[in-house]
């Protein structure tokens, strides 16, 4: 869904300039002779890496710290990277682990297990069916598209950030950043089946979150409210 992308282009460009010094410090690092310097490789991914960190941390300041920690870890590990063609996924995996470590250090343990019974009611919710039943746009030929057009980028970001982190991560990696399910599972270090299950739960939470947000903020009027 294109509208799940937060509008952070300006922040990403500013962040790229801000971390140039950090990346530039790696310019003289020792790497295998046939491999690009880490500074050159990292610069190619800075903007999207920052966008990923913003969605992980839900805060620009925390994202700033997370990017720098990711770059420092990556710089140290870069000489041992086995497949330079997979640098992007490798960086995202480092960022994910750094985010988890920061959460633990700050006493905000990231819940990963168990998931049984977590928001089971939300799994049964269907945004498509709810919109069709409530019919908030009775004269529309594009009912579901008209519903999505109600949301600004900030609205979608607010809903997205409310999703359980372990369910949100697969959505960020696959929907926002375009990784395949197999690649996302490798980044998160979980089995593919687990990734698919979390992706399903994340989509359901997103659907429910969009509808609840629309109702709570007066973007739509339900049938009960019209009576």
Secondary structure, 3 states (H helix, E strand, C coil): CHHHCCCCHHHHHHHHHHCHHHHHCCCCCCCCCCCCCHHHHHHHHHHHHHHHHHHHHCCHHHHHHHHHHHHHHHHHHHHHCCCHHHHHHHHHHHHHHHHHHHHHHCCCCCCCCCCCCCCHHHHCCCHHHHHHHHCCCCCCCCHHHHHHCCCCHHHHHHHHHCCCHHHHHHHHHHHHCCCCHHHHHHHHCCCHHHHHHHHHHHHHHHHHHHHHHHHHCCCCCCHHHHC
